[in-house]
Amino acid sequence: HHSKLTHLVASPLRRTLHTCLLGFGPEDGHLGKVIALPEVQEVSDAPCDTGSAVSEIEGEFEGKVDFSRVPEDWTEKKNPESRWEPTLKKLEVRAAEARRALREIAGGGEGDAQIVVVTHGGFLHFLTNDFHGVPAGKATGWENTEYRSYNFADSTGKDEKALLTETQESWNRRQGEKTRPTPEEQAELQRVFYRDMEPYLKYTAERGWMQ
């Protein structure tokens, strides 16, 4: 699969950048730099989910990461005026912005772009609009280093939300012959996920964070 890749994208947090470089950064460098995309950073304002200023980490990656899309304010997650504040509504908006950015990186639907996105378990449910398989009391249904494959649902590139749909091959690899959730079932799964997740979006030392 590595030979088919055309772009590498990662959350600008250190752990995702290092994972992307270690897992997908070929020695010949034919994919170019990893594109740091702040829209796919993790959801909460906990210290572990808040990144660092580009000026602090750029040198650490020795020119292997393109930080041009990362604004100075991307770490401002506790400011109610910030687009990065972790509320359910702002996370939905950010996820749509992330999908549109990925579609733009892919070339707007032209050609056969194959993009790797290294992001975070909590945010992946907002990015994919898939809330199936999240265990009770957990922040995500994704395992560490798990991968799934998606296409843009609208191949014309005109969908404002740039929605994603999991490929059948990816679903079958994970779920075998199980039937996918209906839209109504996904809506109920989303409601439960939002209910359980919302109290943890704003971090406090007393409450901690969901695992």
BELNORRA-V285882 format. One record per run of one state. SS is the DSSP state (~ for helix, > for strand, _ for the rest). FROM is the first residue (numbers start at 1). TO is the last residue. Records with the same first field share a line. If there is no record, write none. Layout:
BEGIN
SS=FROM-TO ; FROM-TO
END
This chain:
BEGIN
_=1-1 ; 5-6 ; 11-13 ; 25-33 ; 37-37 ; 41-46 ; 50-53 ; 62-64 ; 67-71 ; 76-87 ; 107-114 ; 119-120 ; 129-149 ; 153-163 ; 167-167 ; 176-182 ; 199-211
~=2-4 ; 14-24 ; 38-40 ; 47-49 ; 54-61 ; 72-75 ; 88-106 ; 121-128 ; 168-175 ; 183-198
>=7-10 ; 34-36 ; 65-66 ; 115-118 ; 150-152 ; 164-166
END
